[in-house]
Amino acid sequence: NIRLRGKALRELCERVWERDKYRCIICGKYIGYGYKPHHVFQAANKSDEEEKMVTLCNECHYECHHGFNIKGYKQKCLDYLNKIYGNDKGEN
């Protein structure tokens, strides 16, 4: 798994924001500069890679971690990434 810091992490975040047009990929809300993208895979599978991260607003990010439909939110993130990078690119 890749773990970035400093300039490399900032550049990765900027690529993710630009790819997602500075919008939450779930609700479409505009996301200003400085939000850290969501890692679709957590724990041992967490990795700082563009094809494993998405832009989410605070509300959707919270729902991805603590909501009643965590699996549904994760699936929306996976579907989005699969549409861009091809089927199962982010799966480990």
C-alpha positions, 0 to 999 in steps of 0.5 A, a space after each residue: 500500500 502506498 502512503 504519501 506525505 507532504 507535496 506528493 500527497 497534496 499533488 495526489 489530492 489535487 489530481 483527485 479533485 480535478 478528476 471529480 471536478 471539485 464535486 462530491 461524487 455522490 450528491 454533487 455538492 461543490 467541494 472547496 480546496 483543502 478537503 482530503 479525498 475519501 479512501 474507498 478502501 480502509 484499514 489494511 487496504 487503504 492506499 494513497 492512489 488516485 484510482 482508490 480515492 474519491 471526492 466527497 462532501 463532509 455529509 457524504 463522507 460521514 455517511 460512508 464511515 458512520 451512516 446506516 447505508 455504508 455498503 450502499 455508499 461504498 458501492 456508489 464510490 466503487 461504481 464511480 471508480 470502475 466507470 473511470 478506470 474499468 471494472 474492479 480496478 480498485 478491488 484488492 
